Amino acid sequence: MSAGEASGDQIGADLALAVKKLHPNIELAGLAGPQMRAAGVEPWYGLDSLNVMGLTEVITHLPRLIRLRSQFLKRMIDWHADAFIGIDAPDFNIGLARKARQQNIFAVHYVSPSVWAWRAHRVRKIAGSLDMLLTLFPFEADIYRRHGLDTRFVGHPLARQLRDEPDRDSARASLGLSSQETVIALLPGSRAGELDRHARLLGQTALQLRSQRPEATLLVLLAETDHEARLRFRSGSLLDQAGVEILVGRTRTGLRAADLALAASGTVTLEAFLLGCPLVVFYRLAPTTYWIARGLRLVKSQYVALPNILAGRELAPERLQHQATPERLVSDALDWLDQPQRVADYLTAATSCSQQLAAESGQIAANAILERLGHD
């Protein structure tokens, strides 16, 4: 098994637990984060091995990633692996799956690459690299079935997990917040590059929010403890000037408690949506990556935020690259606070999406893989 980041680690852990429940003697190993390790996956490599994003960032790390892929493949062969399951991180994992398949190792990829949004020409090559693809969203399966790939929609583990999160009042009580105050969450992302590019933007945005809504509680939600020092260094004194509170490791509670979130594009936008938290989505790529993507017309989707893609309309404003300014983000945030009917419509859409995605993903995926391996 191979996961590329925290969200993949969650999905991998969900699958690992389901596989072990069905087949208790199975052995699992690979590139694993803390959740996969806790679920019984032996960590050959740590999660940070693949924690890079963007064209220029990947190029910088390319020699190391090529060595890692070669080492990983050799280890699978020596271990006599029956299957390889790549989880997200397609640029690394699908190439590894293709090589594993050439060695008669059953090749599975879990989480469809975003071919409907980015580099659509990959579909044929992806289909030829795998024995099975497991998708999180229902619209993805038909894209690959046309190319003869065994593709299964299994639902999204997040939708099921988030049903058990506390309600808004309980979340606020656990954070020491009253039910009446306005709470705005700020999420810069979890990768080092995202923290670097978004720190001053969020600091300046927080200052303007403080000016416009002096009574509001502003929370920065971070995934890891060491992210705080990096964020503070990059933002200078802006966050302190704005009176921002930083919460680490409590993203879901913070999103449930918040009246709205300003979030870097990524899986966290789906978390916010499924938790019923109105969103403003922003993102700044490294300049070289942005201009290469734009020049080569690599981006195909009308939207980048998962809530908008799933709904087929702009539920949440998207502010990318030069459009991601403090003034624009503050204006979008205030629009949410001043339009209760818009919030109500958003919550209706979120409930409908949650019901569609809340399948027993790990169990469905485990059944599909074990069936193909002859362990049904």
Buried (B, 14 or more C-beta within 10 A) or exposed (E): BBBBBBBBBBBBBBBBBBBBEBBEEBEBBBBBBEBBBEBBBEBBBEBEBBBBBBBBBBEEBEEEBEEBBEEBBEBBBEBEBBBBBBBBBBBBBBBBBBBBBEEEBBBBBBBBBBBBBBBBEBBEEBBEBBBBBBBBBEEBBEBBBEEEBBBBBBBBBBBBBBEEBBEBEEBBBEBEBEEEEBBBBBBBBBBBBBBBBBBBBBBBBBBBBBEEBEEBBBBBBBBEEEBBEBBBEBBEEBBEEBEBBBBBEBBBBBBBBBBBBBBBBBBBBBBBBBBBBBBBBBBBBBEEBBEBBEEEEBBEBEBBBBBBBBBEEEBBBBBBBEEBBBEBBBBBBBBBBEEEEEBEEBBEBBEEBBEBBBBBBBBBBBBBBBEBBEBE
